[in-house]
Amino acid sequence: MKEQLQYDPGSVFQINEKHGRIGWIGAFVLSTEIRDWGIIGYVHSIIEHEKAGQVWIRLKWDEIDYIGEAVLVLADKETKNGEK
């Protein structure tokens, strides 16, 4: 099991083959919560040019690989419900 203390919210992970759902494999997830069992986070989703949304997911440590830290994290109020 990975040591949860080495990651912070805003860490980016990629979903690996152990997740099992083919549509999710390879997706990049921005973590919002780091837990002892894994992460809670979202995949950024473009709705249209001026709107973005999030697809939320919970993942276990063996289902993800660490990529790095996000450079830009939009505030919740800017992206809630896909609207600015």
C-alpha positions as a Markdown table, in Angstrom:
| # | Residue | x | y | z |
|---|---|---|---|---|
| 1 | Met | 0.0 | 0.0 | 0.0 |
| 2 | Lys | 1.2 | 3.5 | -0.8 |
| 3 | Glu | 2.0 | 5.9 | 2.0 |
| 4 | Gln | -0.9 | 8.4 | 2.0 |
| 5 | Leu | 1.2 | 11.1 | 3.7 |
| 6 | Gln | 3.4 | 11.6 | 0.7 |
| 7 | Tyr | 0.4 | 13.0 | -1.3 |
| 8 | Asp | -1.7 | 16.1 | -0.9 |
| 9 | Pro | -5.1 | 17.2 | -2.4 |
| 10 | Gly | -4.2 | 18.5 | -5.8 |
| 11 | Ser | -2.0 | 15.5 | -6.6 |
| 12 | Val | -2.7 | 14.0 | -10.0 |
| 13 | Phe | -3.1 | 10.2 | -10.5 |
| 14 | Gln | -3.7 | 8.1 | -13.6 |
| 15 | Ile | -6.1 | 5.2 | -13.4 |
| 16 | Asn | -4.4 | 1.9 | -14.2 |
| 17 | Glu | -5.6 | -1.5 | -15.5 |
| 18 | Lys | -6.4 | -2.8 | -12.0 |
| 19 | His | -9.5 | -0.6 | -11.9 |
| 20 | Gly | -11.2 | -2.9 | -14.4 |
| 21 | Arg | -13.5 | -0.5 | -16.1 |
| 22 | Ile | -12.0 | 0.0 | -19.5 |
| 23 | Gly | -13.6 | 3.5 | -20.0 |
| 24 | Trp | -11.7 | 4.8 | -17.0 |
| 25 | Ile | -8.3 | 3.3 | -17.7 |
| 26 | Gly | -5.8 | 6.0 | -18.5 |
| 27 | Ala | -7.9 | 8.9 | -17.2 |
| 28 | Phe | -6.1 | 11.5 | -15.1 |
| 29 | Val | -7.7 | 12.2 | -11.7 |
| 30 | Leu | -7.2 | 15.3 | -9.6 |
| 31 | Ser | -7.4 | 14.3 | -6.0 |
| 32 | Thr | -9.5 | 16.3 | -3.6 |
| 33 | Glu | -9.1 | 13.9 | -0.6 |
| 34 | Ile | -6.3 | 11.5 | 0.4 |
| 35 | Arg | -7.5 | 8.6 | 2.5 |
| 36 | Asp | -5.7 | 5.6 | 3.9 |
| 37 | Trp | -7.5 | 3.3 | 1.4 |
| 38 | Gly | -7.0 | 5.6 | -1.7 |
| 39 | Ile | -8.3 | 8.9 | -3.1 |
| 40 | Ile | -11.4 | 10.8 | -3.9 |
| 41 | Gly | -11.1 | 13.1 | -6.9 |
| 42 | Tyr | -12.4 | 13.9 | -10.3 |
| 43 | Val | -11.7 | 13.8 | -14.0 |
| 44 | His | -12.0 | 17.2 | -15.6 |
| 45 | Ser | -14.7 | 17.1 | -18.3 |
| 46 | Ile | -15.3 | 19.7 | -21.0 |
| 47 | Ile | -18.9 | 20.5 | -21.5 |
| 48 | Glu | -18.4 | 23.2 | -24.2 |
| 49 | His | -15.9 | 26.0 | -24.7 |
| 50 | Glu | -17.0 | 28.1 | -21.8 |
| 51 | Lys | -18.2 | 25.3 | -19.4 |
| 52 | Ala | -16.4 | 22.6 | -17.6 |
| 53 | Gly | -17.6 | 19.9 | -15.3 |
| 54 | Gln | -16.2 | 17.1 | -13.1 |
| 55 | Val | -16.8 | 13.3 | -13.1 |
| 56 | Trp | -16.2 | 12.2 | -9.5 |
| 57 | Ile | -14.6 | 8.9 | -8.5 |
| 58 | Arg | -13.2 | 7.0 | -5.6 |
| 59 | Leu | -10.1 | 4.9 | -6.2 |
| 60 | Lys | -8.0 | 2.4 | -4.2 |
| 61 | Trp | -4.3 | 2.8 | -4.1 |
| 62 | Asp | -3.7 | -0.3 | -6.4 |
| 63 | Glu | -5.9 | 1.2 | -9.1 |
| 64 | Ile | -3.9 | 4.4 | -9.6 |
| 65 | Asp | -0.4 | 5.6 | -10.3 |
| 66 | Tyr | 1.0 | 9.0 | -9.1 |
| 67 | Ile | 1.7 | 11.5 | -12.0 |
| 68 | Gly | 2.6 | 14.8 | -10.2 |
| 69 | Glu | 1.1 | 17.9 | -8.7 |
| 70 | Ala | -1.5 | 20.0 | -10.6 |
| 71 | Val | -0.3 | 23.4 | -11.7 |
| 72 | Leu | -3.8 | 24.8 | -11.9 |
| 73 | Val | -6.7 | 23.9 | -9.7 |
| 74 | Leu | -9.9 | 25.9 | -10.2 |
| 75 | Ala | -11.8 | 26.9 | -7.1 |
| 76 | Asp | -14.9 | 24.9 | -6.4 |
| 77 | Lys | -17.1 | 28.0 | -7.0 |
| 78 | Glu | -15.7 | 28.4 | -10.5 |
| 79 | Thr | -16.5 | 24.9 | -11.7 |
| 80 | Lys | -19.6 | 23.9 | -9.7 |
| 81 | Asn | -22.3 | 22.6 | -11.9 |
| 82 | Gly | -20.1 | 23.3 | -14.9 |
| 83 | Glu | -20.6 | 27.0 | -14.7 |
| 84 | Lys | -18.3 | 30.0 | -13.8 |
